[in-house]
Amino acid sequence: MATTLSPWSASLQQQTRDAIDEMRVAPDGALHLKHKALGYGSITMESLASKSFVLRSKKIDTDIRFDDVQALLDAGWAID
């Protein structure tokens, strides 16, 4: 497994990778994530399908774009 800057456990990081790979979204059509400082956010099914990884942060009410899953994990995000 790659070295990561994520504050989350290796198990939760793998669960996050799996959820993204399998596009496991909630009934609202989004994958929900958490961050220790930034609170909660989500990625839409469309973003997951296009591999664009655009996360909508609820706390700062803005979109954050990640190049890949590892960048999202390194930034401190994991599935909720």
N, C-alpha and C positions, 0 to 999 in steps of 0.2 A: 504494500500500500504506500502511496506517495506521502511524503512529509507534508503536513498541513499546519497552518497557523490557527485553525479553528479552535475555539474554547470548548467545543463539544466532544463527547466521547467518540472513539473510533466506531463504536456500534451505531450511534446516532448518525454519524457522518455516512456510514454505509447505507443506513435506512433512508437517508436523504437522497443519496445517489440512486438507490433502487426506486424510490417513489418518483423521482424525475424521469428515470429511464422508462418506467412503466406508465408514466403520466397518470398517477393516482390522484385524481382531483375529487374534491368534495362535491356535493349536490349543486353548489353554486357555480361550478365550472372552474374552480381555482384550486391550486395547491397552496396550502397555508404553511407559513414558516414563522420562525421566531428568531429573535436576536437579543442578546443580553442587555444591550444598551438602547437599541432602536425599537424595541417592542416587537410588533407583529407586522407581517406583510404577506403578500400572495403573488403567485405567478399564474396567469390565465392558461387555460388549455391551449389556446392559440399560440401563446408564447412558447410553451413547452413543445408543441408540435413543430414549430419553426426553428427550434433550438436557439432562439434569440435571448432567452433568459432575462426577461424584463420583469423585475420585481417591483410591485407597488407597495411602498412603505406606508403604513397607516399613521405612524407617529409623526413623520416629517412630511406626509402627504405629497410624495414625489415618486417618480419612477427611477429605479436604479438598474442599469444594464450591466450584465456580467458576460464575459467572453465564453465562459464554460462553467461547468458544475464546480470544478475545483476553485475557481475564483469566488464563486458564491460561498462555498464553505470557508475559504480563507478570510472572507470578509465577515465571518461570524454568524451566518445564517444556517438554520437547520429546520427540518420539518417540525411542525407543532403537533 
